[in-house]
Amino acid sequence: MKAGYFHCFAGAAGDMILGALLDVGLPLSELEAELHKLPLEGYRIGAERATRGTVTGTQVTVSVDATAHQARSLNEILDIIDGSALPQRVKARGKGVFRRLAAAEARAHHIPLEAVHLHEVGATDAIVDIMGAVIGFELLGLEDIYCSPLPSGGGVVTAAEGVFPVPAPATLELIAEAKAPLQVTPDSQLGELVTPTGAAILTTLARFQAPNLMLEGIGYGIGTRHIPQLPNALSLWIGQVLPQAEGELLLVETNIDDMSPELFGYVMEQLFDRGARDVWFTPIQMKKNRPAVMLSVLVPATAEAEIAETILRETPTLGLRIWPVGRHLAQREEVEFQSSLGEVKVKIKKLHNRRLSLSPEFEDCKRLAQEHGLPLPEVYRRVSAEASARLL
């Protein structure tokens, strides 16, 4: 499976992400051809070689005509994306980025989502940056995106709404919601390293993990500012993902015949919170034909002690059985799918990079069932059928 890893040693911005994609091999002509499918005018994309410190890469500039629309609501942006001839998957991912960004702005400014009016991040150049990044991932065939921890930067930044501390409030909201790792760099001279646009792209589409890659290409996106302390660049590594050893897995089991059924759910929550990969209950018959429950927990060897202590503390059992297990895993992919009932997260099962089957997210289907007053099985059926027709 081909994937990309963003090494954000100097932060990330939308134009830097585009620069890294072009530098690693994305043809500018192909990017422009796809972007022209958007009903968006009044801009030009430029790309040139540039150097920051010891790093040379590609710097992208998006020039916008003075007459171009510079502030839009979320619905206006979604209409632009829906009105394009772009592939459905690109549309869904792009809208997912903007929805997350608008929600972060609403939380940061304590206003309702429908009242959010995007300024810099709703401008033409920001739309080009975000949709260009989504298009670039698709054209390069990157099935998964990974990202390093994000540096905080320091000082203040001036935006249309005024002067903000760094990171900007919306950027912090995006990072917090995604539970992305933030590397604190309390140097006021660094300024803004991660922009709201860069944060929105990465927190929506990337996983903050370090993959094992068979490296095939390296690109550098060059930032606008010259920063004395570090080269203002963003690196993108692309390659094939190698199987990542999780370490030894253990199966922990015990039989319980004297615990209230009400407590089993709580025990399961505690085990998942402490690193269990899976937890399940099996009804069994013990000696003297006494009904009981077998508690089974799949857990990394590194968490064995904490899991064992949790079971011994939270249940009346006197002992545990533990042995090593192996397993084979299919690939999985998560996409935001726009169904006729609304947006749903869909999990796709893959084998040898071929999509085999899919499953809609339960909570999203439950929400749609409540919103439309439909039976939950009917929502599952409609969403599954529509997603299968478009994604498989």
C-alpha positions as CSV (number, residue, x, y, z in Angstrom):
1,M,0.0,0.0,0.0
2,K,1.4,3.4,-1.0
3,A,1.4,6.1,1.6
4,G,2.9,9.5,2.4
5,Y,4.5,10.7,5.7
6,F,4.7,14.4,6.4
7,H,7.7,15.4,8.6
8,C,6.6,18.7,10.1
9,F,10.0,19.8,11.5
10,A,9.1,23.5,10.7
11,G,5.3,23.2,10.7
12,A,2.8,22.9,7.9
13,A,0.7,25.2,5.7
14,G,-1.5,24.6,2.7
15,D,1.0,26.0,0.2
16,M,3.8,24.0,1.8
17,I,1.7,20.8,1.4
18,L,1.1,21.6,-2.3
19,G,4.8,22.3,-2.7
20,A,5.9,19.0,-1.2
21,L,3.4,17.1,-3.4
22,L,4.8,18.8,-6.5
23,D,8.4,18.3,-5.4
24,V,7.9,14.6,-4.8
25,G,6.7,14.1,-8.4
26,L,3.1,15.4,-8.9
27,P,2.9,17.1,-12.3
28,L,1.7,20.7,-12.0
29,S,-0.3,20.4,-15.3
30,E,-2.2,17.4,-13.9
31,L,-3.0,19.3,-10.6
32,E,-4.2,22.4,-12.5
33,A,-6.3,20.3,-14.8
34,E,-8.2,18.7,-11.8
35,L,-8.5,22.1,-10.0
36,H,-10.1,23.6,-13.1
37,K,-13.0,21.2,-12.6
38,L,-14.0,23.4,-9.6
39,P,-16.3,26.3,-10.5
40,L,-13.7,28.7,-9.2
41,E,-12.0,31.6,-11.1
42,G,-9.6,34.4,-10.6
43,Y,-6.4,32.5,-9.5
44,R,-3.1,31.3,-10.9
45,I,-0.7,28.7,-9.5
46,G,3.0,29.2,-9.6
47,A,5.8,26.8,-8.6
48,E,9.5,27.4,-8.5
49,R,12.7,26.1,-6.9
50,A,13.5,27.8,-3.6
51,T,15.9,27.3,-0.7
52,R,15.4,27.9,3.1
53,G,18.5,27.3,5.1
54,T,20.0,24.0,4.0
55,V,16.8,22.7,2.3
56,T,15.9,23.2,-1.3
57,G,12.5,22.3,-2.6
58,T,9.4,23.6,-4.4
59,Q,7.6,26.8,-3.4
60,V,4.0,27.2,-4.5
61,T,2.3,30.5,-4.8
62,V,-1.5,31.0,-5.5
63,S,-2.0,34.4,-6.9
64,V,-5.6,35.7,-6.6
65,D,-7.2,38.5,-8.7
66,A,-8.3,41.5,-6.7
67,T,-11.9,40.8,-7.8
68,A,-11.9,37.2,-6.6
69,H,-14.3,36.4,-3.7
70,Q,-12.2,36.4,-0.5
71,A,-14.6,35.3,2.2
72,R,-17.2,32.6,2.1
73,S,-19.6,30.7,4.3
74,L,-19.2,26.9,4.8
75,N,-22.3,26.3,2.7
76,E,-20.9,28.4,-0.2
77,I,-17.7,26.4,-0.1
78,L,-19.5,23.1,0.0
79,D,-21.6,24.2,-3.0
80,I,-18.4,25.0,-5.0
81,I,-17.1,21.5,-4.3
82,D,-20.5,19.8,-5.0
83,G,-20.7,21.8,-8.3
84,S,-17.4,20.5,-9.5
85,A,-16.7,17.5,-11.8
86,L,-14.2,16.1,-9.4
87,P,-14.4,12.4,-8.3
88,Q,-16.8,11.6,-5.5
89,R,-14.0,10.5,-3.1
90,V,-12.1,13.8,-3.7
91,K,-15.3,15.8,-3.0
92,A,-16.1,13.9,0.2
93,R,-12.6,14.3,1.6
94,G,-12.4,18.0,0.7
95,K,-15.8,18.7,2.3
96,G,-14.6,16.8,5.3
97,V,-11.7,19.1,5.7
98,F,-13.8,22.3,5.4
99,R,-16.5,20.9,7.8
100,R,-13.8,20.2,10.4
101,L,-12.3,23.6,9.9
102,A,-15.6,25.4,10.2
103,A,-16.5,23.5,13.4
104,A,-13.1,24.5,14.9
105,E,-13.7,28.1,14.1
106,A,-17.1,27.9,15.7
107,R,-15.6,26.5,18.9
108,A,-12.7,28.9,18.9
109,H,-15.0,32.0,18.7
110,H,-18.0,30.5,20.7
111,I,-20.5,31.0,17.9
112,P,-23.0,28.6,16.2
113,L,-21.7,26.6,13.3
114,E,-24.2,28.3,10.9
115,A,-22.8,31.7,11.9
116,V,-19.3,30.9,10.9
117,H,-18.0,33.1,8.1
118,L,-14.6,31.9,6.9
119,H,-12.2,34.7,6.0
120,E,-8.6,33.6,5.1
121,V,-9.6,29.9,5.1
122,G,-12.6,30.6,2.9
123,A,-10.7,32.6,0.4
124,T,-9.9,31.4,-3.1
125,D,-6.3,30.6,-2.3
126,A,-7.2,28.5,0.7
127,I,-9.8,26.5,-1.4
128,V,-7.0,25.9,-3.9
129,D,-4.6,24.7,-1.2
130,I,-7.1,22.3,0.5
131,M,-8.6,20.9,-2.7
132,G,-5.2,20.8,-4.3
133,A,-3.9,18.7,-1.4
134,V,-6.8,16.2,-1.6
135,I,-6.4,16.0,-5.4
136,G,-2.6,15.5,-5.0
137,F,-3.0,12.6,-2.6
138,E,-5.4,11.0,-5.1
139,L,-3.2,11.6,-8.2
140,L,-0.1,10.2,-6.4
141,G,-2.1,7.1,-5.3
142,L,-1.5,7.7,-1.6
143,E,-3.9,5.4,0.1
144,D,-2.8,6.5,3.6
145,I,-1.4,9.8,5.0
146,Y,0.7,9.9,8.1
147,C,2.1,12.8,10.0
148,S,4.7,13.7,12.6
149,P,3.9,15.7,15.8
150,L,3.1,19.4,15.0
151,P,5.3,22.2,16.4
152,S,3.5,24.9,18.3
153,G,5.5,27.9,17.1
154,G,5.4,31.0,19.3
155,G,4.5,34.7,19.4
156,V,1.5,36.2,17.7
157,V,-0.1,36.2,14.2
158,T,-2.2,38.9,12.6
159,A,-5.4,37.8,10.7
160,A,-8.5,39.4,9.3
161,E,-10.2,39.3,12.7
162,G,-7.2,40.7,14.6
163,V,-4.1,39.6,16.4
164,F,-4.0,36.1,17.8
165,P,-1.5,34.1,19.9
166,V,0.3,31.3,18.2
167,P,-1.0,28.6,17.6
168,A,-4.1,30.4,16.5
169,P,-7.3,29.4,18.4
170,A,-8.8,27.5,15.4
171,T,-5.5,25.7,14.9
172,L,-5.4,24.6,18.5
173,E,-9.1,23.4,18.3
174,L,-8.2,21.3,15.2
175,I,-5.2,19.7,16.9
176,A,-7.1,19.1,20.1
177,E,-10.1,17.5,18.4
178,A,-7.9,15.1,16.4
179,K,-5.8,14.3,19.6
180,A,-2.8,15.1,17.5
181,P,0.6,15.3,19.3
182,L,1.8,18.9,19.8
183,Q,5.5,19.7,20.2
184,V,5.8,22.8,22.4
185,T,8.4,25.3,21.0
186,P,8.0,28.4,23.2
187,D,10.1,30.7,21.1
188,S,8.3,33.9,20.2
189,Q,10.6,34.5,17.3
190,L,9.4,31.4,15.5
191,G,5.9,32.9,14.7
192,E,3.2,30.8,13.2
193,L,4.5,27.4,12.1
194,V,1.2,25.5,11.6
195,T,-1.6,27.4,9.9
196,P,-5.3,26.7,10.2
197,T,-5.3,25.4,6.6
198,G,-2.4,23.1,7.1
199,A,-3.8,21.9,10.4
200,A,-7.2,21.2,8.8
201,I,-5.7,19.1,6.0
202,L,-3.5,17.0,8.3
203,T,-5.9,16.6,11.2
204,T,-8.6,15.4,8.9
205,L,-6.7,13.2,6.5
206,A,-3.6,12.0,8.3
207,R,-2.8,9.6,11.1
208,F,-0.3,10.8,13.6
209,Q,1.8,7.7,13.5
210,A,5.2,6.7,12.1
211,P,4.8,4.0,9.5
212,N,7.5,1.6,8.3
213,L,8.1,2.8,4.7
214,M,10.0,1.3,1.7
215,L,11.0,4.8,0.6
216,E,10.3,5.7,-3.1
217,G,10.4,9.5,-3.1
218,I,11.1,12.6,-1.0
219,G,9.8,16.1,-1.5
220,Y,10.1,19.4,0.2
221,G,7.5,22.2,0.2
222,I,9.1,25.6,0.9
223,G,7.3,28.1,3.1
224,T,7.0,31.8,2.4
225,R,8.9,33.1,5.5
226,H,12.6,33.0,6.2
227,I,13.1,31.7,9.8
228,P,16.6,32.1,11.1
229,Q,16.3,29.3,13.6
230,L,15.3,26.5,11.1
231,P,14.7,25.9,7.4
232,N,11.1,26.8,6.7
233,A,10.1,23.7,4.8
234,L,7.8,20.6,5.0
235,S,9.1,17.2,3.9
236,L,7.0,14.5,2.4
237,W,8.2,10.9,2.2
238,I,6.3,8.5,0.0
239,G,6.6,4.7,-0.4
240,Q,5.1,1.3,0.3
241,V,4.0,0.6,3.8
242,L,5.7,-2.4,5.3
243,P,4.1,-4.6,7.9
244,Q,4.6,-3.0,11.3
245,A,5.2,-5.5,14.0
246,E,2.9,-4.7,16.9
247,G,4.9,-7.0,19.2
248,E,3.6,-10.1,20.9
249,L,-0.1,-10.4,21.5
250,L,-1.5,-12.2,24.4
251,L,-4.9,-13.8,25.1
252,V,-5.9,-13.3,28.7
253,E,-8.9,-15.4,29.9
254,T,-10.8,-16.1,33.1
255,N,-14.1,-17.7,34.1
256,I,-16.5,-15.7,36.3
257,D,-19.7,-17.2,37.9
258,D,-20.3,-14.8,40.8
259,M,-20.4,-11.3,39.4
260,S,-23.5,-9.1,38.7
261,P,-24.2,-8.8,34.9
262,E,-24.3,-5.0,35.4
263,L,-20.6,-4.9,36.1
264,F,-19.4,-6.6,32.9
265,G,-19.8,-3.5,30.7
266,Y,-17.8,-1.4,33.1
267,V,-15.0,-4.0,33.2
268,M,-14.9,-4.0,29.4
269,E,-14.6,-0.1,29.3
270,Q,-11.7,-0.3,31.8
271,L,-9.9,-2.9,29.8
272,F,-10.2,-0.9,26.6
273,D,-9.0,2.2,28.3
274,R,-5.8,0.3,29.4
275,G,-4.9,-0.8,26.0
276,A,-6.9,-4.0,25.2
277,R,-7.1,-4.7,21.5
278,D,-10.4,-6.6,21.9
279,V,-12.6,-7.8,24.8
280,W,-15.5,-10.3,24.6
281,F,-17.7,-12.4,26.8
282,T,-18.7,-16.1,26.2
283,P,-21.5,-17.9,28.1
284,I,-20.2,-21.2,29.5
285,Q,-21.2,-24.0,31.9
286,M,-18.9,-24.7,34.8
287,K,-18.7,-27.5,37.2
288,K,-22.0,-28.6,38.8
289,N,-23.6,-27.2,35.6
290,R,-23.3,-23.7,36.9
291,P,-23.8,-20.9,34.3
292,A,-20.9,-18.5,34.0
293,V,-19.1,-16.1,31.7
294,M,-15.7,-16.5,30.2
295,L,-13.9,-13.1,29.9
296,S,-11.4,-13.0,27.0
297,V,-9.0,-10.1,26.4
298,L,-6.6,-9.6,23.5
299,V,-3.7,-7.4,24.6
300,P,-0.2,-6.4,23.7
301,A,2.5,-8.0,25.8
302,T,3.6,-4.6,27.0
303,A,0.2,-4.1,28.7
304,E,-0.1,-7.5,30.3
305,A,0.6,-6.4,33.9
306,E,-1.9,-3.5,33.8
307,I,-4.6,-5.6,32.2
308,A,-4.1,-8.5,34.7
309,E,-4.2,-6.1,37.6
310,T,-7.4,-4.5,36.3
311,I,-9.2,-7.9,36.0
312,L,-8.1,-9.0,39.4
313,R,-9.1,-5.7,41.0
314,E,-12.5,-5.2,39.2
315,T,-13.8,-8.8,39.2
316,P,-14.1,-11.6,41.9
317,T,-11.8,-14.0,39.9
318,L,-8.9,-15.6,41.6
319,G,-6.7,-16.3,38.6
320,L,-6.0,-15.8,34.9
321,R,-4.9,-17.9,31.9
322,I,-2.5,-16.2,29.5
323,W,-0.9,-17.5,26.3
324,P,0.6,-15.9,23.2
325,V,-1.5,-15.7,19.9
326,G,-0.8,-14.8,16.3
327,R,-3.1,-13.2,13.8
328,H,-3.5,-12.1,10.1
329,L,-4.9,-8.7,9.4
330,A,-6.7,-7.3,6.3
331,Q,-6.0,-3.7,5.3
332,R,-8.6,-1.2,6.3
333,E,-9.5,2.3,5.1
334,E,-11.9,4.9,6.4
335,V,-13.6,7.5,4.2
336,E,-16.2,10.2,4.6
337,F,-19.1,9.2,2.3
338,Q,-21.8,11.6,1.2
339,S,-25.0,9.4,1.1
340,S,-28.4,10.6,0.0
341,L,-29.3,10.8,3.8
342,G,-26.2,12.7,4.8
343,E,-22.5,12.2,5.5
344,V,-21.4,8.8,6.9
345,K,-18.0,7.5,7.8
346,V,-17.4,4.1,6.0
347,K,-14.9,1.5,6.9
348,I,-13.5,-0.4,3.9
349,K,-11.9,-3.8,4.0
350,K,-9.0,-4.4,1.6
351,L,-6.8,-7.3,0.6
352,H,-3.7,-6.7,-1.6
353,N,-4.9,-3.1,-2.1
354,R,-8.3,-4.4,-3.5
355,R,-11.5,-3.2,-1.9
356,L,-13.6,-6.2,-0.8
357,S,-16.4,-4.9,1.4
358,L,-17.5,-2.0,3.5
359,S,-19.4,-1.2,6.6
360,P,-21.0,2.2,7.6
361,E,-20.2,3.6,11.0
362,F,-22.9,2.7,13.5
363,E,-23.0,6.1,15.3
364,D,-23.4,8.0,12.0
365,C,-26.2,5.6,10.8
366,K,-27.9,6.0,14.2
367,R,-27.7,9.8,13.8
368,L,-29.2,9.7,10.3
369,A,-32.0,7.4,11.4
370,Q,-33.0,9.9,14.2
371,E,-32.7,12.9,11.8
372,H,-34.9,11.3,9.1
373,G,-37.2,9.3,11.3
374,L,-36.2,6.1,9.6
375,P,-35.6,2.6,11.0
376,L,-31.9,2.0,11.6
377,P,-31.8,-1.2,9.4
378,E,-33.3,0.9,6.5
379,V,-30.5,3.5,7.0
380,Y,-27.9,0.7,7.0
381,R,-29.3,-0.8,3.9
382,R,-29.5,2.5,1.9
383,V,-26.1,3.7,3.0
384,S,-24.4,0.4,2.3
385,A,-26.0,0.1,-1.1
386,E,-25.0,3.6,-2.1
387,A,-21.5,3.3,-0.7
388,S,-20.9,-0.1,-2.4
389,A,-22.0,1.3,-5.8
390,R,-19.5,4.2,-5.6
391,L,-16.6,2.9,-3.6
392,L,-16.2,-0.8,-4.4
